Amino acid sequence: EIVMTQSPLSLPVTPGEPASISCRSSQSLLLSNGHNYLDWYLQKPGQSPQLLIFLGSIRASGVPDRFSGTGSGTDFTLKISRVEAEDVGVYYCMQALQSPPTFGQGSKLEIK
Amino acid sequence: EVQLVESGGNLVQPGGSLRLSCAASGFTFSKFWMHWFRQAPGKGPTWVSRINSDGTAIDYADFVKGRFTISRDNSNNTLYLQMNSLKVEDTAVYYCAFKDDRGGSWGQGTQVTVSS
């Protein structure tokens, strides 16, 4: 199965400052159709995971534009342009290319 | 509004069975693959199983093969997970989920606790 590795695992951020999370996959997630099968999720405290980004860079409906996803192949990044208090939680990347879908370890964002 | 509502979670003894349900609304249920995920206490989510739109293609994680069965009823917009031979390590919150071209959704989850 494809192994997903995230960094950092802990991310203390001052409100208004940018934040960035890296995700690497053990195999390329780029398909011949040009899509990268990589999702980003945020799990806020006490809630279920919510999809932020799919196909590597497409924001899900209702996701603020301060969230962006970049990368291709095996290296991906989730960027938050200006962190807000409501962004606290654990961020996961997940590969959707191959069964079983697999997640990174999670990156916990907290407010300084 | 898209809604996925799981039910059926409970406390059960090792070796026991449970049937989880996921009631879907707000989207055309019969058009989409549906998934079950789970999340053990203090851990990240793990994928469990998936089923295609008409139930003819099914896939399981290795750790549930032969014990869990996924199914769906498109006439009632409901997804199921039959869980047999439950183990202590199956203790988790179980979520149903789907993805569409706008992103998709996860339910709020149902707690399954396997303990003697």
Interface residues (C-beta under 8 A of the other chain):
Chain A: D39 Y41 Q43 Q47 S48 P49 Q50 L51 F54 R59 A60 S61 G62 V63 V90 Y92 M94 A96 S99 P100 P101 T102 F103 G104 Q105 G106
Chain B: H35 F37 G44 P45 T46 W47 R50 D59 A61 D62 Y95 K99 R102 G103 G104 S105 W106 G107 Q108 G109
